[in-house]
Amino acid sequence: MGNAQSEQDKKIFEALNNKFPNHIFIKIRGKYLDVTEYQYDHPGGENLLLEHQNADATDDFDEKGHSNEAVKLLKNFTVDVEKVLNIDLSKMG
């Protein structure tokens, strides 16, 4: 499932979960997404999103052949991690 998780991803997911408990966060194509509101509308079902929670789902997303509309929809769920967590990603290791 997905790509191997980096230490940076682990730290970011942990910080997001601490700040927003009970939210569903995934990463696709380098973007962190909060898909909590979308879980019940996802065509593949909420369990599919939950399986990828706190993980990079890029490989699975791309392998499923999502439509251009699905790719555009990602923007609606993108979390501005630097702003929300008040961090500078370029300084994280």
Steps between C-alpha positions, in 0.01 A plus 500: 500500500642837395857620525739449789442764764777749569585634844369838386165345404477325836562828682251691289227240532557485876477880529187514285334227706591674824353827377196345330400177677254276316592640159614282213828613345668346197774613265469494122754637252689685770193670647351431840123466482223511759239267353280484808206677334536291183512157659128427452497629141812320380395262217731229639344530845622642827691183590733556207592844634539361851739233368727782378466721806828662606676361193609592151230367269655630178579160348153361565335825384693494173455125444121533524500733200308784662330745264614856440205609714627289789845654465348850500295408808820448699540878523185517713662286769857630496633609839747788506722317748746785548221742586284264706789360703712816489805314369752542220513176303833596345656485847358160591725200457 
